[in-house]
Each structure stands twice: as C-alpha cells, then as structure tokens.
Amino acid sequence: MARINENYLKLPGNYLFSAIGKKVREYETAHPQAKIIRLGIGDVTQPIVPAVIEALHAAVEEMGKAESFRGYAPDLGYSFLRETISEKDYKEKGCDISPEEIFISDGAKCDCGNIQEIFGLNNTIAVCDPVYPVYVDSNVMAGRTGVYIPETGQYQEVVYMPCTAENGFVPELPGTVPDLIYLCFPNNPTGAVMKKDQLQKWVDYANEHDSVILYDAAYEAYISEPDIPHSIYECTGARECAIEFRSFSKTAGFTGLRLGFTVIPRDLKTGGQELWPLWARRHGTKYNGAPYIIQRAGEAVYSEAGRKQVREQIACYMENAGLILNGLKKAGYTAYGGVNAPYIWLRTPGDMSSWEYFDRLLSTLQIVGTPGVGFGPHGEHYFRLTSFGKREDTIEAMERFTSFPA
Ligand SMILES: Cc1ncc(COP(=O)(O)O)c(C=O)c1O
C-alpha cells in the first residue's frame, strides 16, 4: 500500500491568499458594482522593460535557427549569466562571489523551499515571526518542525523570533541556538531592514555556533538608504556561514518569466562537509535549468539600458510606497516599512484583529490588503499593503483612506 507523507497533514488548511481570494470573490458576487482595489498580493503590475524585451526577442530568434538553437541549459546556469551576476551584483559591490558559486534557478520561492533538503532532519530551524510562509511550510513537509499547535499558531519545534514595533521588526539573537536561521531583509511582510552592523552580529553568531544563515535578499533592489547591506556577503565571515537567495521577480518584474539564483560559497562547510557539492548534486538531479531565453532576459537586466529601466520601474513602485505611507500617516495610522521595501506594515486601529480589519476595509473602502496574522502570531493587529499596484489605483486607495481614519 502506498503511504502519504503525513507531514503534509500537519499544515493547517486555508493558505492565506486562498482565504483572501475567497472572501474577495464572495464580496464581488454580492456587490457587482464595487470597484475593488487590490493592494494585498505581492505581484507586480508594470510590464517588462524594453531592454529585456529586446533580449527575449533576440533569444527567441536564436532558438529558431539550427546554428544557434539551444537545448537543455547547463544544470547550474549559463556562464554568461553567472559571470554577469558575479561581476555586477557582487564584485562591483566589494563581495567576493565567483560565477561558480552562483546557481541559476526559476525563482527564489523554489530555492528557499528546496534548500532544506540538503540538511538533516535533526536540524532545528529559526524563523522571524511574522515571516514569509515558505520557510516554515517547506520544513513542515520535510518533518523538521513537530506538530502545529492551533492555540499558539506555531509549530512545536521551531524557534520563533518575534519581530515587533519595540525591536524595530528586527529579531533578537535567539537564546536557544538553532542550526538553520532564515532571515529575509528587506523584509516581507514588515518592510524592515537590518543595518550592516546588525547583520554582522548575526554572521558572528552563526560562525560562533556553527549555524547556517539562509538569507533571502529578494527585495535588495528596493533599498534606498545607505548603510543597509544589499548582500549578506558584505559582512565579514559570511562566506563561512551563509547561503543567499535572490530573485528577478521584484527586481525586474519577472514574476511571470521566472528567474532567480542561490549563492553557496565554497568556504561554507558544516561538520567539515562543503554544502556547495550537495546543492549542485540536488540541482543536477531534480532540475533541468531555467530556459535559455529567460537567462538571456536576465542578462539584459544588467546592461546599461536594462539597469536604468529597472531602476526607474522600482522608483515608480517606491513612489507608490511613499504615497501609501504618507496617506496612512495623514489618516492617523501608525505605519512602518515602505522606505527600503515595497511593503507597508500598518497597525490596525483600536484593538481590531487583522482579519476584522480586512473585512472592514473590504466592506467600507473596497480595498484588499493582507492580514498580518497570516504571516505569524506576532503579525496579529497588523496589516500589509503593497506598493506594486498601478499609480492611479494607489492614489484612489489613499483618497478612500482619508474617509476612514484610524
Ligand atoms: C521574501 C520572498 N522570497 C521569495 C519570494 C519568491 O520569489 P520568486 O518569485 O523568485 O519565486 C517572494 C515572493 O513574494 C518573497 O516575498
């Protein structure tokens, strides 16, 4: 008899965005005239920039000619892209990361979810609370978390690191030493960032305790202030303790094209074993490479024109973030983020729960956001808005907020 992986049964039902989708559909059915503005889900709305479209067309043409046709991509990615990333994202910024240490993939979600496979089941994991759900859920599926406790909204064996207004949404170093530490900065959902000296403390802690940091830098392109690291490898000693994830999704609007990468330095060892060959083996066995045309598109993001165009696109989203942040403050809300990240994290008015506020916002202003509690218990009484909407929708949403003060 075939048996299922019972760990899947530990996952509580109703994935956050399905629950939101259901509520919005029900509201739309009951109010067909309502103009709903979606500031909830983290998908981009602006089209792919011209420099990337040009590269896509050229790569498609190559695929149609016998002399330039490409079949399977190399497992770890084409060297033209790995060399470009090594140069532009790392060496130019003073980080010593070689092309060989970069693994191209179809996005950060898969990499963040799959990386746990190269670690034993007896590792403990630490995550921020609130947190991007993939880190915990992928470890639940693997059987590394113990059971879910509905009363606390937490898994028994996970080390949760509260991120609160008091600590600026940057966690304290955990008292119980975890083996694997997931960090994501700029943060989804809070929009918080870590300064370089703060991140250095985590790197020192990981090296001191032989922990590995899994650093999700999917939003590094949104950093606007100085002294905030774009990569964990800006910190001394990070090559010995950290893996970094990057994505083209929010950097260049590739949510539909799909491209990302993971960095595993050759110096990173645990129990004397290098991690690089394990991930290379996993990649080679379970993955057949991101498409050639998409990797060419990724390369074009780093061209002079590509860089300028994506910078303008990000600036436009960050103007939306500014509009949201100022609009909320004017309406009397306490709100965070939105300066180095596309996310705005607002405190719900009064003592309203995140879901209560979701319902109120939908029914009174026809605006959709994301209840903070969906990212973890410390997200209760918070609410996430994103700056990825269209400008006119963002402006209209903030006008509606003026009639709904905190
Ligand atoms: C923190 C974080 N990491 C990773 C991802 C996924 O990125 P990708 O589209 O490359 O899979 C997201 C997407 O929302 C995210 O918020």
The ligand as an SDF file (V2000), in Angstrom:
LIG
                    3D

 16 16  0  0  0  0  0  0  0  0999 V2000
   10.6180   37.0030    0.7710 C   0  0  0  0  0  0  0  0  0  0  0  0
   10.3460   36.3830   -0.5440 C   0  0  0  0  0  0  0  0  0  0  0  0
   11.1850   35.4690   -1.0200 N   0  0  0  0  0  0  0  0  0  0  0  0
   10.9650   34.8710   -2.1980 C   0  0  0  0  0  0  0  0  0  0  0  0
    9.8690   35.1840   -2.9580 C   0  0  0  0  0  0  0  0  0  0  0  0
    9.6010   34.4420   -4.2290 C   0  0  0  0  0  0  0  0  0  0  0  0
   10.2890   34.9440   -5.2920 O   0  0  0  0  0  0  0  0  0  0  0  0
   10.1900   34.2730   -6.7220 P   0  0  0  0  0  0  0  0  0  0  0  0
    9.1300   34.9600   -7.4780 O   0  0  0  0  0  0  0  0  0  0  0  0
   11.5690   34.4760   -7.2970 O   0  0  0  0  0  0  0  0  0  0  0  0
    9.9210   32.8140   -6.5710 O   0  0  0  0  0  0  0  0  0  0  0  0
    8.9670   36.1360   -2.5080 C   0  0  0  0  0  0  0  0  0  0  0  0
    7.7760   36.4630   -3.3180 C   0  0  0  0  0  0  0  0  0  0  0  0
    6.8450   37.0670   -2.9470 O   0  0  0  0  0  0  0  0  0  0  0  0
    9.2170   36.7450   -1.2700 C   0  0  0  0  0  0  0  0  0  0  0  0
    8.3690   37.6600   -0.7770 O   0  0  0  0  0  0  0  0  0  0  0  0
  1  2  1  0
  2  3  1  0
  2 15  2  0
  3  4  2  0
  4  5  1  0
  5  6  1  0
  5 12  2  0
  6  7  1  0
  7  8  1  0
  8  9  2  0
  8 10  1  0
  8 11  1  0
 12 13  1  0
 12 15  1  0
 13 14  2  0
 15 16  1  0
M  END
$$$$
